[in-house]
Amino acid sequence: MQENTVALFKQVRFFSSIAAMVGVLLSLVFSELLNSSSMGWQVVVAIIALAIGIPHGALDHLVTLPKAAPLKMAVFILIYVVVAVVAVIGILQFNTIGFIIVLFMSAIHFGIGDAAFISELDRRTQPRTKLNRWFYIPAAGFTPVFIPLVNSASTEALASVNPALINWHQGFDSQILAAVTGFSVLAILVMIMGKRNREALDLTLLLLLAHIAPPLIAFAVYFGCWHAMRHTARLTLSLPRCIEDLTQGMPRKAFSHAVIPGLPALVGTFVVAGVMALSGQNFSDEFFWMALVVVWALTVPHMAVTAKLDRAALT
């Protein structure tokens, strides 16, 4: 099982790296072929990337309460949904404040999740040096969240999904951009000095994606093809059917068994977003904004229930 787990994690890591490269290349190509402010292709690519990532959080109840009685499981799911609904209302009613809170929560969750993924791989491969988490976690979390939202293209993107968010940074956009970029570069140097070249490559790809890709593409590709894929790989270590597949030497089947149960959540998210967006004048923009709101809202209970999984991976 050990070898199959390592193989699965490395394949997922390779996929996320390639996805980041493709996101950068697509952005460069479309910026030349189309107007750099064209939103059509961005919304299409972003929705596809988000669709890839949404199912990864739908198995929280199975990981948190693997052997719970039906009633206890139903109560857990009810509380989970209620928290997400409250978060949706908060983001919609208090756009800027809710947006900023979710940004910080997402950055912390993403950074810790990425470090936990690497930790699970490290304990099975025994690298020469230990990962410096004090630098890797902030760089891996804040780079894909904050840089896309303070670069020059973010204003039009935010105007497209929700104009109330345009000035969320209160004029400190250049300072945020410089601080996060500077720390990420420093973290890359720390990784290289610590002989963690693969982690240095990860942070470099995230930095390029955040700076070059349009904001919608940068976040969606990261969320769907990087964070969600790596989190799903970690789920295979907790789900009995996936463990059985890994034991039998079928890592890809194990991964699929961690994805398929989450597909109803994908359908549900798009249905909810679609219903909420029907009242808007521009359906594509309204739909994408509502989809983002639902994804951000689900991050709140998702982050809480995966904290135990993350802590176990990091200790």
CORDAJO-V380582 format. One record per helix or strand. SS is the DSSP state (2 for helix, 1 for strand). FROM is the first residue (numbers start at 0). LEN is the number of residues. If there is no record, write none. Layout:
ss=SS from=FROM len=LEN
ss=SS from=FROM len=LEN
//
This chain:
ss=2 from=1 len=32
ss=2 from=39 len=18
ss=2 from=59 len=5
ss=2 from=69 len=24
ss=2 from=94 len=31
ss=2 from=132 len=17
ss=2 from=153 len=8
ss=2 from=162 len=3
ss=2 from=172 len=21
ss=2 from=196 len=16
ss=2 from=214 len=21
ss=2 from=239 len=8
ss=2 from=250 len=27
ss=2 from=282 len=32
//
